[in-house]
Amino acid sequence: MNELGVALRAWRDRLEPRAVGLAHGSSRRVTGLRRAELAQLAGISPEYVVRLEQGRAGTPSAQVCSALARALQLSDEEQGHLFRLAGHAENPALVPQLIPQSVHRIVQQLTASPVLVCDAAWRMLDHNALFAATFGDPTTRPDDERNALIHQFEGAATRVRQTPAERSAFEESLVADLRATSSRYPRDPDVAALIARLERSARFRELWALKLVGEHQTAQKIVVHPDVGDIALDSNVLVIQGTNLRLVVDTPRPGTDARSKLDLLATIGIQQMSASSPG
């Protein structure tokens, strides 16, 4: 077992099942969480948890590290240690991906709205339950596709419907935001790789050639939900100072029935929802 595996096992052993809402029956043979329970909380497979703890897995992505840190209820210092053990050393030249526990708490407390956390390159790092129920669970997608820009420009299936004008403004704003990120982190290889991948899209190349620079702050969208129908949402993006993380909060559009539909989704949860990709 490597250092990462040892740390994961120790953190798993110390976490009381009741702290994450699990019964602590007398038949349990482990004091902390079972591997399968950690896997479920983090949205990864039990087999992958085994490989990580035994030092037989490749380097886990920042998204997986964030999910593990959240599931294990790590402190900010412990989360930073986890990232370093996984090979994601803190570097001012790289886009930050570590989510402070204060931000995790905000995401989980905003239960009335779908909330998504992205880094400055629009990688999807965290979300709350209502986001998954509304847009589809991002963790069902491969790690390299959990990115709002890739999702938008590679034509992935989506529940979001926009008018041509809304879509155009949305894409222009995202690309302008990415250009600002690319100038802020010019030596980040992941940003360069993302741009190279996106340049396969004619629409992205068209917008990238405009040299627009800005921040993506707002958008309007209709979520076409397979179970509750159309949900009209206003999207606002808050930038977390010191980390450049994007906190995307979707709120019901005034004058629509979106509030009652979000309340219904919050009650039902994701279990009974039809499968789809996040929007």
Backbone as CSV, one residue per row, in Angstrom:
resi,resn,N_x,N_y,N_z,CA_x,CA_y,CA_z,C_x,C_y,C_z
1,MET,0.838,-1.198,0.000,0.000,0.000,0.000,0.876,1.252,0.000
2,ASN,0.536,2.221,-0.831,1.300,3.460,-0.876,0.748,4.449,0.155
3,GLU,1.361,5.637,0.203,0.936,6.619,1.199,-0.515,7.046,0.993
4,LEU,-0.934,7.194,-0.258,-2.311,7.573,-0.535,-3.271,6.503,-0.016
5,GLY,-2.954,5.242,-0.290,-3.803,4.156,0.169,-3.881,4.079,1.679
6,VAL,-2.738,4.275,2.346,-2.716,4.251,3.811,-3.589,5.361,4.376
7,ALA,-3.469,6.565,3.789,-4.250,7.699,4.276,-5.744,7.465,4.065
8,LEU,-6.112,6.969,2.892,-7.530,6.717,2.616,-8.109,5.704,3.591
9,ARG,-7.346,4.657,3.847,-7.824,3.627,4.786,-7.993,4.211,6.191
10,ALA,-7.030,5.035,6.617,-7.113,5.625,7.961,-8.312,6.557,8.068
11,TRP,-8.532,7.372,7.045,-9.675,8.296,7.074,-10.995,7.525,7.021
12,ARG,-11.011,6.437,6.282,-12.229,5.628,6.188,-12.530,4.954,7.529
13,ASP,-11.485,4.466,8.190,-11.665,3.766,9.458,-12.163,4.691,10.562
14,ARG,-11.798,5.951,10.517,-12.142,6.856,11.618,-13.547,7.450,11.482
15,LEU,-14.144,7.375,10.282,-15.427,8.037,10.059,-16.580,7.161,10.533
16,GLU,-17.301,7.638,11.514,-18.436,6.892,12.052,-19.556,6.813,11.013
17,PRO,-20.125,5.638,10.781,-21.222,5.510,9.812,-22.374,6.457,10.087
18,ARG,-22.683,6.676,11.358,-23.813,7.551,11.686,-23.536,8.993,11.248
19,ALA,-22.262,9.362,11.108,-21.933,10.723,10.689,-22.336,10.992,9.241
20,VAL,-22.520,9.922,8.469,-22.942,10.087,7.076,-24.332,9.488,6.855
21,GLY,-25.048,9.275,7.974,-26.428,8.815,7.867,-26.605,7.328,7.711
22,LEU,-25.584,6.542,8.066,-25.677,5.088,7.956,-25.857,4.468,9.345
23,ALA,-26.617,3.391,9.399,-26.818,2.692,10.664,-25.530,2.009,11.102
24,HIS,-25.294,1.994,12.391,-24.100,1.341,12.938,-24.562,0.098,13.690
25,GLY,-24.869,-0.965,12.956,-25.364,-2.194,13.565,-24.262,-2.995,14.223
26,SER,-24.661,-3.900,15.088,-23.685,-4.716,15.813,-22.982,-5.715,14.906
27,SER,-23.555,-5.958,13.706,-22.962,-6.947,12.813,-21.799,-6.393,12.002
28,ARG,-21.532,-5.112,12.103,-20.438,-4.520,11.341,-19.101,-5.035,11.843
29,ARG,-18.239,-5.391,10.910,-16.918,-5.889,11.281,-15.858,-4.811,11.178
30,VAL,-16.229,-3.622,10.703,-15.290,-2.508,10.617,-15.819,-1.375,11.479
31,THR,-14.891,-0.597,12.040,-15.291,0.493,12.921,-15.767,1.701,12.128
32,GLY,-15.235,1.894,10.962,-15.597,3.048,10.146,-16.475,2.656,8.974
33,LEU,-16.216,3.300,7.843,-16.992,3.007,6.638,-16.451,1.784,5.918
34,ARG,-17.345,1.018,5.339,-16.928,-0.039,4.424,-16.483,0.605,3.120
35,ARG,-15.668,-0.139,2.373,-15.221,0.386,1.078,-16.400,0.674,0.157
36,ALA,-17.385,-0.204,0.170,-18.546,-0.010,-0.702,-19.327,1.240,-0.304
37,GLU,-19.341,1.534,1.004,-20.053,2.728,1.469,-19.316,3.992,1.047
38,LEU,-17.991,3.990,1.164,-17.208,5.124,0.705,-17.392,5.319,-0.799
39,ALA,-17.378,4.220,-1.533,-17.551,4.298,-2.985,-18.889,4.929,-3.339
40,GLN,-19.936,4.521,-2.636,-21.266,5.061,-2.911,-21.316,6.551,-2.601
41,LEU,-20.742,6.963,-1.489,-20.755,8.371,-1.108,-19.949,9.226,-2.072
42,ALA,-18.870,8.661,-2.621,-18.000,9.420,-3.513,-18.397,9.291,-4.982
43,GLY,-19.340,8.397,-5.282,-19.769,8.227,-6.662,-18.762,7.504,-7.529
44,ILE,-17.993,6.586,-6.937,-17.035,5.788,-7.701,-17.301,4.319,-7.395
45,SER,-16.605,3.418,-8.080,-16.863,1.993,-7.896,-16.101,1.454,-6.683
46,PRO,-16.658,0.443,-6.002,-15.938,-0.177,-4.887,-14.597,-0.761,-5.325
47,GLU,-14.560,-1.297,-6.552,-13.302,-1.867,-7.058,-12.212,-0.801,-7.152
48,TYR,-12.617,0.420,-7.514,-11.636,1.504,-7.638,-11.120,1.901,-6.258
49,VAL,-11.993,1.903,-5.261,-11.550,2.189,-3.896,-10.524,1.151,-3.453
50,VAL,-10.783,-0.125,-3.764,-9.839,-1.190,-3.408,-8.487,-0.938,-4.073
51,ARG,-8.504,-0.616,-5.366,-7.236,-0.389,-6.085,-6.495,0.817,-5.521
52,LEU,-7.234,1.878,-5.160,-6.584,3.050,-4.579,-5.920,2.699,-3.254
53,GLU,-6.634,1.975,-2.397,-6.086,1.643,-1.082,-4.920,0.672,-1.179
54,GLN,-4.910,-0.142,-2.220,-3.822,-1.108,-2.394,-2.693,-0.574,-3.265
55,GLY,-2.804,0.674,-3.702,-1.750,1.278,-4.510,-1.666,0.724,-5.915
56,ARG,-2.789,0.189,-6.427,-2.779,-0.422,-7.758,-3.502,0.419,-8.810
57,ALA,-3.940,1.611,-8.428,-4.660,2.461,-9.368,-3.743,3.552,-9.896
58,GLY,-4.108,4.094,-11.042,-3.385,5.241,-11.561,-3.703,6.477,-10.736
59,THR,-3.150,7.599,-11.133,-3.380,8.842,-10.409,-4.847,9.240,-10.488
60,PRO,-5.549,9.353,-9.355,-6.953,9.763,-9.400,-7.066,11.221,-9.829
61,SER,-8.130,11.533,-10.565,-8.336,12.900,-11.038,-8.665,13.815,-9.870
62,ALA,-8.580,15.119,-10.122,-8.947,16.086,-9.095,-10.416,15.949,-8.717
63,GLN,-11.274,15.597,-9.706,-12.697,15.403,-9.398,-12.887,14.253,-8.423
64,VAL,-12.164,13.148,-8.642,-12.258,11.993,-7.737,-11.726,12.364,-6.357
65,CYS,-10.615,13.104,-6.323,-10.064,13.522,-5.025,-11.054,14.395,-4.266
66,SER,-11.711,15.305,-4.973,-12.704,16.161,-4.320,-13.865,15.337,-3.787
67,ALA,-14.304,14.347,-4.572,-15.409,13.497,-4.141,-15.020,12.676,-2.916
68,LEU,-13.799,12.156,-2.899,-13.329,11.388,-1.741,-13.216,12.275,-0.504
69,ALA,-12.681,13.479,-0.688,-12.538,14.400,0.442,-13.891,14.761,1.027
70,ARG,-14.866,14.969,0.158,-16.210,15.307,0.617,-16.836,14.121,1.357
71,ALA,-16.692,12.919,0.784,-17.281,11.731,1.397,-16.631,11.417,2.743
72,LEU,-15.329,11.653,2.859,-14.592,11.344,4.087,-14.623,12.479,5.100
73,GLN,-15.266,13.591,4.726,-15.405,14.755,5.596,-14.042,15.261,6.064
74,LEU,-13.122,15.408,5.104,-11.774,15.865,5.428,-11.758,17.364,5.695
75,SER,-10.831,17.786,6.521,-10.604,19.215,6.733,-9.889,19.781,5.510
76,ASP,-9.783,21.102,5.436,-9.069,21.719,4.314,-7.623,21.242,4.264
77,GLU,-6.989,21.126,5.428,-5.591,20.680,5.467,-5.466,19.232,4.990
78,GLU,-6.392,18.379,5.430,-6.372,16.978,5.000,-6.671,16.857,3.512
79,GLN,-7.612,17.680,3.038,-7.901,17.643,1.609,-6.680,18.060,0.795
80,GLY,-5.967,19.082,1.248,-4.743,19.483,0.570,-3.711,18.363,0.565
81,HIS,-3.615,17.641,1.683,-2.695,16.504,1.774,-3.100,15.407,0.795
82,LEU,-4.403,15.139,0.711,-4.902,14.137,-0.248,-4.527,14.526,-1.669
83,PHE,-4.726,15.777,-2.028,-4.385,16.222,-3.371,-2.898,16.055,-3.648
84,ARG,-2.069,16.397,-2.672,-0.620,16.256,-2.882,-0.218,14.796,-3.028
85,LEU,-0.792,13.924,-2.199,-0.482,12.498,-2.309,-0.907,11.936,-3.661
86,ALA,-1.969,12.502,-4.226,-2.473,12.026,-5.519,-1.747,12.668,-6.690
87,GLY,-0.769,13.516,-6.403,0.020,14.104,-7.483,-0.486,15.439,-7.976
88,HIS,-1.433,16.027,-7.240,-1.957,17.331,-7.627,-1.364,18.399,-6.702
89,ALA,-0.074,18.623,-6.858,0.612,19.574,-5.987,0.094,20.989,-6.227
90,GLU,0.012,21.763,-5.155,-0.410,23.148,-5.284,0.639,23.924,-6.071
91,ASN,0.181,24.639,-7.084,1.086,25.354,-7.972,0.350,26.581,-8.476
92,PRO,0.860,27.794,-8.210,0.152,28.997,-8.643,-0.007,29.110,-10.151
93,ALA,0.763,28.298,-10.904,0.648,28.327,-12.362,-0.494,27.451,-12.868
94,LEU,-1.084,26.656,-11.982,-2.136,25.726,-12.382,-3.496,26.198,-11.868
95,VAL,-4.538,25.860,-12.604,-5.900,26.201,-12.196,-6.215,25.480,-10.885
96,PRO,-6.606,26.194,-9.826,-6.940,25.529,-8.556,-8.161,24.631,-8.715
97,GLN,-8.084,23.450,-8.101,-9.207,22.521,-8.129,-9.637,22.075,-6.743
98,LEU,-8.911,22.483,-5.727,-9.253,22.098,-4.366,-10.397,22.979,-3.870
99,ILE,-11.458,22.339,-3.385,-12.636,23.059,-2.918,-12.576,23.170,-1.396
100,PRO,-12.502,24.385,-0.847,-12.498,24.529,0.613,-13.767,23.947,1.229
101,GLN,-13.655,23.472,2.457,-14.811,22.902,3.128,-15.935,23.923,3.282
102,SER,-15.590,25.196,3.411,-16.618,26.226,3.510,-17.482,26.257,2.257
103,VAL,-16.870,26.026,1.095,-17.629,26.007,-0.155,-18.480,24.743,-0.232
104,HIS,-17.913,23.613,0.187,-18.711,22.377,0.248,-19.962,22.586,1.094
105,ARG,-19.803,23.251,2.231,-20.945,23.466,3.120,-21.987,24.366,2.468
106,ILE,-21.536,25.375,1.761,-22.466,26.267,1.061,-23.264,25.482,0.025
107,VAL,-22.574,24.633,-0.741,-23.240,23.839,-1.777,-24.324,22.966,-1.164
108,GLN,-24.018,22.322,-0.057,-24.984,21.419,0.563,-26.107,22.162,1.279
109,GLN,-25.857,23.387,1.717,-26.894,24.149,2.402,-27.890,24.773,1.425
110,LEU,-27.469,25.022,0.191,-28.358,25.630,-0.799,-29.227,24.548,-1.438
111,THR,-30.080,23.956,-0.619,-30.870,22.813,-1.074,-32.030,23.199,-1.968
112,ALA,-32.417,24.468,-1.972,-33.580,24.879,-2.758,-33.233,25.193,-4.203
113,SER,-31.949,25.214,-4.524,-31.510,25.543,-5.882,-30.501,24.517,-6.376
114,PRO,-30.509,24.194,-7.672,-29.434,23.386,-8.229,-28.117,24.181,-8.171
115,VAL,-27.070,23.567,-7.658,-25.782,24.247,-7.497,-24.675,23.361,-8.054
116,LEU,-23.793,23.979,-8.823,-22.653,23.284,-9.421,-21.399,24.084,-9.118
117,VAL,-20.294,23.405,-8.804,-19.001,24.046,-8.618,-18.070,23.615,-9.743
118,CYS,-17.504,24.592,-10.440,-16.530,24.326,-11.503,-15.239,25.072,-11.190
119,ASP,-14.132,24.592,-11.749,-12.905,25.367,-11.630,-12.871,26.420,-12.738
120,ALA,-11.770,27.148,-12.836,-11.689,28.243,-13.795,-11.665,27.767,-15.242
121,ALA,-11.431,26.470,-15.463,-11.492,25.894,-16.805,-12.803,25.163,-17.031
122,TRP,-13.768,25.343,-16.122,-15.122,24.803,-16.222,-15.197,23.290,-16.093
123,ARG,-14.217,22.706,-15.350,-14.352,21.313,-14.946,-15.366,21.229,-13.813
124,MET,-16.266,20.260,-13.893,-17.297,20.082,-12.877,-16.687,19.328,-11.693
125,LEU,-16.589,20.007,-10.548,-15.914,19.438,-9.389,-16.870,18.982,-8.286
126,ASP,-17.994,19.654,-8.154,-18.911,19.324,-7.072,-20.306,19.811,-7.467
127,HIS,-21.324,19.241,-6.839,-22.703,19.649,-7.093,-23.567,19.170,-5.934
128,ASN,-24.757,19.743,-5.821,-25.669,19.256,-4.796,-26.686,18.292,-5.394
129,ALA,-27.498,17.721,-4.530,-28.436,16.683,-4.971,-29.461,17.222,-5.955
130,LEU,-29.901,18.461,-5.767,-30.923,19.018,-6.652,-30.369,19.280,-8.047
131,PHE,-29.081,19.587,-8.138,-28.483,19.733,-9.474,-28.551,18.403,-10.222
132,ALA,-28.184,17.319,-9.539,-28.215,16.002,-10.180,-29.628,15.620,-10.584
133,ALA,-30.601,15.907,-9.715,-31.983,15.559,-10.023,-32.536,16.392,-11.165
134,THR,-32.060,17.625,-11.306,-32.574,18.527,-12.335,-31.906,18.300,-13.682
135,PHE,-30.587,18.249,-13.688,-29.839,18.198,-14.937,-29.346,16.799,-15.305
136,GLY,-29.330,15.877,-14.337,-28.693,14.589,-14.528,-27.406,14.554,-13.728
137,ASP,-27.007,13.393,-13.308,-25.858,13.234,-12.406,-24.544,13.334,-13.173
138,PRO,-23.707,14.361,-12.912,-22.432,14.480,-13.629,-21.496,13.302,-13.412
139,THR,-21.637,12.596,-12.283,-20.708,11.502,-11.996,-20.933,10.289,-12.882
140,THR,-22.021,10.275,-13.663,-22.229,9.177,-14.601,-21.411,9.360,-15.872
141,ARG,-20.807,10.526,-16.027,-19.988,10.799,-17.212,-18.524,10.511,-16.918
142,PRO,-17.725,10.125,-17.918,-16.286,9.936,-17.701,-15.639,11.222,-17.199
143,ASP,-14.551,11.090,-16.458,-13.874,12.257,-15.889,-13.548,13.312,-16.943
144,ASP,-13.045,12.875,-18.109,-12.603,13.848,-19.100,-13.749,14.536,-19.833
145,GLU,-14.991,14.151,-19.519,-16.141,14.811,-20.124,-16.926,15.654,-19.119
146,ARG,-16.457,15.709,-17.883,-17.147,16.513,-16.867,-16.642,17.950,-16.931
147,ASN,-16.985,18.595,-18.024,-16.546,19.958,-18.275,-17.643,20.657,-19.066
148,ALA,-18.065,21.828,-18.600,-19.180,22.525,-19.240,-18.862,22.926,-20.670
149,LEU,-17.617,23.266,-20.955,-17.229,23.651,-22.316,-17.256,22.453,-23.259
150,ILE,-16.720,21.336,-22.799,-16.749,20.124,-23.625,-18.189,19.706,-23.870
151,HIS,-18.988,19.765,-22.838,-20.394,19.389,-22.960,-21.105,20.269,-23.986
152,GLN,-20.790,21.575,-23.976,-21.467,22.513,-24.865,-21.018,22.362,-26.317
153,PHE,-19.726,22.220,-26.535,-19.209,22.283,-27.903,-19.026,20.920,-28.568
154,GLU,-19.173,19.851,-27.811,-19.086,18.527,-28.435,-20.463,17.917,-28.658
155,GLY,-21.508,18.693,-28.435,-22.855,18.254,-28.780,-23.375,17.097,-27.961
156,ALA,-23.000,17.036,-26.690,-23.487,15.955,-25.830,-24.985,16.122,-25.581
157,ALA,-25.643,15.008,-25.276,-27.069,15.052,-24.950,-27.280,15.951,-23.737
158,THR,-28.319,16.749,-23.769,-28.556,17.703,-22.707,-30.048,17.888,-22.466
159,ARG,-30.397,18.271,-21.263,-31.779,18.608,-20.933,-32.064,20.097,-21.132
160,VAL,-31.043,20.869,-21.462,-31.192,22.312,-21.565,-31.666,22.716,-22.958
161,ARG,-32.683,23.575,-22.977,-33.146,24.160,-24.242,-32.955,25.672,-24.185
162,GLN,-32.319,26.227,-25.217,-32.114,27.661,-25.318,-32.538,28.139,-26.705
163,THR,-32.954,29.383,-26.784,-33.207,29.966,-28.095,-31.864,30.149,-28.790
164,PRO,-31.854,30.304,-30.121,-30.581,30.551,-30.817,-29.822,31.732,-30.227
165,ALA,-30.542,32.797,-29.865,-29.877,33.970,-29.298,-29.281,33.656,-27.927
166,GLU,-30.026,32.923,-27.094,-29.529,32.552,-25.770,-28.312,31.640,-25.880
167,ARG,-28.372,30.694,-26.811,-27.252,29.772,-26.994,-26.010,30.517,-27.469
168,SER,-26.199,31.444,-28.404,-25.074,32.203,-28.933,-24.418,33.027,-27.831
169,ALA,-25.228,33.716,-27.031,-24.689,34.539,-25.954,-24.005,33.676,-24.895
170,PHE,-24.594,32.517,-24.602,-24.032,31.596,-23.626,-22.653,31.114,-24.078
171,GLU,-22.544,30.709,-25.336,-21.279,30.205,-25.848,-20.225,31.307,-25.932
172,GLU,-20.617,32.490,-26.369,-19.673,33.602,-26.417,-19.124,33.907,-25.028
173,SER,-20.008,33.895,-24.026,-19.595,34.200,-22.667,-18.644,33.142,-22.111
174,LEU,-18.944,31.869,-22.367,-18.065,30.792,-21.909,-16.684,30.882,-22.537
175,VAL,-16.633,31.140,-23.837,-15.347,31.201,-24.543,-14.546,32.413,-24.077
176,ALA,-15.210,33.544,-23.877,-14.516,34.727,-23.369,-13.939,34.457,-21.981
177,ASP,-14.682,33.729,-21.162,-14.219,33.369,-19.829,-13.008,32.444,-19.917
178,LEU,-13.037,31.492,-20.844,-11.906,30.582,-21.013,-10.662,31.337,-21.464
179,ARG,-10.822,32.328,-22.347,-9.649,33.095,-22.777,-9.039,33.840,-21.599
180,ALA,-9.870,34.381,-20.710,-9.348,35.035,-19.516,-8.574,34.045,-18.651
181,THR,-9.111,32.832,-18.525,-8.426,31.783,-17.752,-7.101,31.409,-18.398
182,SER,-7.087,31.309,-19.728,-5.856,30.911,-20.428,-4.751,31.956,-20.254
183,SER,-5.134,33.241,-20.132,-4.118,34.272,-19.909,-3.677,34.316,-18.451
184,ARG,-4.574,33.913,-17.555,-4.240,33.895,-16.124,-3.369,32.692,-15.778
185,TYR,-3.566,31.571,-16.495,-2.790,30.346,-16.253,-2.150,29.874,-17.565
186,PRO,-1.218,30.659,-18.116,-0.675,30.336,-19.447,0.174,29.073,-19.479
187,ARG,0.631,28.599,-18.319,1.512,27.421,-18.284,0.794,26.172,-17.796
188,ASP,-0.531,26.244,-17.679,-1.275,25.064,-17.237,-1.492,24.140,-18.442
189,PRO,-0.892,22.937,-18.426,-1.028,22.047,-19.587,-2.459,21.563,-19.803
190,ASP,-3.243,21.476,-18.726,-4.630,21.032,-18.876,-5.468,22.073,-19.622
191,VAL,-5.187,23.340,-19.388,-5.908,24.394,-20.107,-5.548,24.348,-21.587
192,ALA,-4.257,24.182,-21.879,-3.828,24.084,-23.277,-4.452,22.872,-23.958
193,ALA,-4.514,21.744,-23.246,-5.112,20.537,-23.816,-6.611,20.719,-24.045
194,LEU,-7.272,21.418,-23.134,-8.703,21.677,-23.294,-8.965,22.517,-24.537
195,ILE,-8.182,23.563,-24.717,-8.360,24.421,-25.893,-8.109,23.635,-27.174
196,ALA,-7.065,22.810,-27.180,-6.771,21.995,-28.360,-7.920,21.045,-28.678
197,ARG,-8.517,20.475,-27.652,-9.657,19.577,-27.874,-10.868,20.347,-28.401
198,LEU,-11.138,21.500,-27.813,-12.296,22.283,-28.229,-12.150,22.804,-29.659
199,GLU,-10.930,22.987,-30.109,-10.720,23.521,-31.453,-11.124,22.545,-32.555
200,ARG,-11.511,21.335,-32.183,-12.108,20.432,-33.169,-13.498,20.916,-33.567
201,SER,-14.101,21.760,-32.731,-15.441,22.287,-32.991,-15.350,23.555,-33.831
202,ALA,-16.059,23.596,-34.962,-16.056,24.780,-35.816,-16.610,25.992,-35.080
203,ARG,-17.667,25.784,-34.286,-18.259,26.895,-33.542,-17.275,27.454,-32.537
204,PHE,-16.541,26.593,-31.836,-15.553,27.085,-30.879,-14.456,27.859,-31.606
205,ARG,-13.966,27.332,-32.728,-12.909,28.025,-33.468,-13.376,29.410,-33.900
206,GLU,-14.634,29.498,-34.305,-15.197,30.788,-34.720,-15.171,31.790,-33.572
207,LEU,-15.609,31.352,-32.398,-15.655,32.253,-31.249,-14.258,32.546,-30.701
208,TRP,-13.384,31.556,-30.697,-12.021,31.737,-30.182,-11.268,32.763,-31.022
209,ALA,-11.542,32.777,-32.325,-10.874,33.720,-33.224,-11.276,35.167,-32.956
210,LEU,-12.383,35.382,-32.263,-12.841,36.739,-31.967,-12.016,37.404,-30.866
211,LYS,-11.237,36.628,-30.126,-10.360,37.147,-29.062,-11.136,37.829,-27.934
212,LEU,-12.379,37.422,-27.720,-13.180,38.019,-26.663,-12.638,37.612,-25.292
213,VAL,-12.640,38.536,-24.347,-12.187,38.267,-22.985,-13.254,38.781,-22.026
214,GLY,-13.618,37.965,-21.074,-14.643,38.390,-20.126,-14.905,37.347,-19.076
215,GLU,-15.973,37.537,-18.301,-16.393,36.585,-17.278,-17.796,36.100,-17.596
216,HIS,-17.993,34.788,-17.483,-19.334,34.233,-17.655,-20.070,34.393,-16.340
217,GLN,-21.137,35.204,-16.340,-21.802,35.545,-15.094,-23.259,35.101,-15.022
218,THR,-23.984,35.159,-16.140,-25.412,34.842,-16.108,-25.823,34.103,-17.375
219,ALA,-26.965,33.427,-17.289,-27.567,32.770,-18.452,-29.012,32.452,-18.114
220,GLN,-29.832,32.335,-19.141,-31.197,31.847,-18.991,-31.307,30.518,-19.707
221,LYS,-32.076,29.600,-19.128,-32.195,28.277,-19.728,-33.533,27.660,-19.358
222,ILE,-33.982,26.775,-20.226,-35.138,25.931,-19.944,-34.625,24.506,-19.822
223,VAL,-34.869,23.885,-18.687,-34.527,22.476,-18.511,-35.753,21.652,-18.903
224,VAL,-35.574,20.812,-19.908,-36.656,19.931,-20.351,-36.504,18.628,-19.583
225,HIS,-37.203,18.534,-18.460,-37.024,17.393,-17.575,-37.976,16.272,-17.979
226,PRO,-37.496,15.036,-18.054,-38.340,13.935,-18.534,-39.499,13.584,-17.613
227,ASP,-39.453,14.024,-16.361,-40.497,13.651,-15.415,-41.411,14.794,-14.995
228,VAL,-40.882,16.018,-14.929,-41.702,17.147,-14.469,-41.926,18.198,-15.539
229,GLY,-41.355,18.003,-16.723,-41.570,18.949,-17.809,-40.583,20.108,-17.792
230,ASP,-40.963,21.203,-18.444,-40.069,22.347,-18.614,-39.885,23.108,-17.295
231,ILE,-38.625,23.459,-17.008,-38.289,24.242,-15.821,-37.506,25.458,-16.290
232,ALA,-38.063,26.649,-16.082,-37.404,27.890,-16.512,-36.481,28.388,-15.401
233,LEU,-35.190,28.516,-15.716,-34.199,28.867,-14.702,-33.361,30.068,-15.124
234,ASP,-32.961,30.840,-14.128,-31.950,31.878,-14.298,-30.679,31.383,-13.622
235,SER,-29.582,31.448,-14.344,-28.309,30.943,-13.838,-27.387,32.110,-13.510
236,ASN,-26.821,32.091,-12.309,-25.870,33.110,-11.887,-24.581,32.445,-11.431
237,VAL,-23.463,33.032,-11.835,-22.147,32.469,-11.532,-21.425,33.376,-10.553
238,LEU,-21.049,32.811,-9.416,-20.302,33.538,-8.398,-18.872,33.005,-8.381
239,VAL,-17.891,33.880,-8.439,-16.486,33.481,-8.412,-15.985,33.528,-6.971
240,ILE,-15.431,32.415,-6.494,-14.933,32.326,-5.125,-13.561,32.978,-5.042
241,GLN,-13.465,34.024,-4.254,-12.229,34.784,-4.157,-11.077,33.915,-3.675
242,GLY,-9.944,34.049,-4.334,-8.740,33.330,-3.940,-8.578,31.972,-4.579
243,THR,-9.648,31.425,-5.181,-9.574,30.105,-5.799,-9.983,30.113,-7.261
244,ASN,-10.700,31.166,-7.697,-11.264,31.238,-9.056,-12.256,30.117,-9.327
245,LEU,-12.755,29.461,-8.271,-13.826,28.491,-8.459,-15.103,29.209,-8.863
246,ARG,-15.908,28.550,-9.700,-17.192,29.092,-10.128,-18.316,28.367,-9.402
247,LEU,-19.121,29.114,-8.686,-20.301,28.572,-8.010,-21.508,28.948,-8.872
248,VAL,-22.074,27.958,-9.554,-23.192,28.190,-10.467,-24.486,27.868,-9.731
249,VAL,-25.321,28.870,-9.539,-26.572,28.710,-8.814,-27.736,28.980,-9.760
250,ASP,-28.602,27.998,-9.921,-29.775,28.136,-10.791,-31.004,28.408,-9.928
251,THR,-31.712,29.472,-10.228,-32.904,29.843,-9.465,-34.121,29.863,-10.378
252,PRO,-35.316,29.606,-9.835,-36.529,29.588,-10.654,-36.820,30.965,-11.234
253,ARG,-37.167,31.002,-12.509,-37.461,32.279,-13.149,-38.792,32.812,-12.627
254,PRO,-38.834,34.077,-12.207,-40.083,34.657,-11.697,-41.206,34.564,-12.734
255,GLY,-42.410,34.333,-12.223,-43.563,34.273,-13.094,-43.771,32.939,-13.772
256,THR,-43.008,31.911,-13.352,-43.152,30.563,-13.910,-43.451,29.580,-12.788
257,ASP,-43.711,28.326,-13.163,-43.964,27.287,-12.158,-42.698,26.524,-11.792
258,ALA,-41.537,27.128,-12.079,-40.265,26.439,-11.837,-40.055,26.120,-10.364
259,ARG,-40.500,27.005,-9.455,-40.292,26.770,-8.030,-40.961,25.472,-7.577
260,SER,-42.205,25.271,-7.986,-42.920,24.066,-7.558,-42.286,22.818,-8.160
261,LYS,-41.761,22.912,-9.371,-41.123,21.749,-9.993,-39.794,21.417,-9.330
262,LEU,-39.024,22.428,-8.950,-37.784,22.167,-8.219,-38.081,21.556,-6.855
263,ASP,-39.139,22.042,-6.204,-39.523,21.470,-4.905,-39.893,19.993,-5.050
264,LEU,-40.572,19.665,-6.152,-40.938,18.273,-6.386,-39.696,17.417,-6.605
265,LEU,-38.760,17.920,-7.387,-37.518,17.172,-7.621,-36.720,17.013,-6.336
266,ALA,-36.735,18.035,-5.499,-36.019,17.945,-4.227,-36.622,16.872,-3.336
267,THR,-37.923,16.677,-3.443,-38.603,15.660,-2.642,-38.349,14.260,-3.181
268,ILE,-38.453,14.118,-4.485,-38.311,12.801,-5.109,-36.857,12.366,-5.143
269,GLY,-35.962,13.300,-5.457,-34.553,12.964,-5.573,-34.230,12.368,-6.918
270,ILE,-33.000,11.899,-7.037,-32.510,11.420,-8.324,-32.915,9.976,-8.614
271,GLN,-33.287,9.207,-7.583,-33.473,7.773,-7.765,-34.540,7.454,-8.793
272,GLN,-35.633,8.202,-8.808,-36.720,7.907,-9.708,-36.660,8.720,-10.986
273,MET,-35.619,9.519,-11.144,-35.535,10.370,-12.312,-35.015,9.603,-13.518
274,SER,-35.470,9.977,-14.696,-34.993,9.351,-15.921,-33.550,9.729,-16.165
275,ALA,-32.768,8.814,-16.722,-31.340,9.063,-16.947,-31.154,10.078,-18.053
276,SER,-30.168,10.949,-17.869,-29.800,11.927,-18.892,-28.489,12.552,-18.502
277,SER,-27.899,13.295,-19.417,-26.636,13.956,-19.138,-26.889,15.312,-18.504
278,PRO,-25.927,15.829,-17.704,-26.094,17.127,-17.104,-26.076,18.227,-18.151
279,GLY,-26.802,19.310,-17.861,-26.853,20.421,-18.794,-25.976,21.562,-18.353
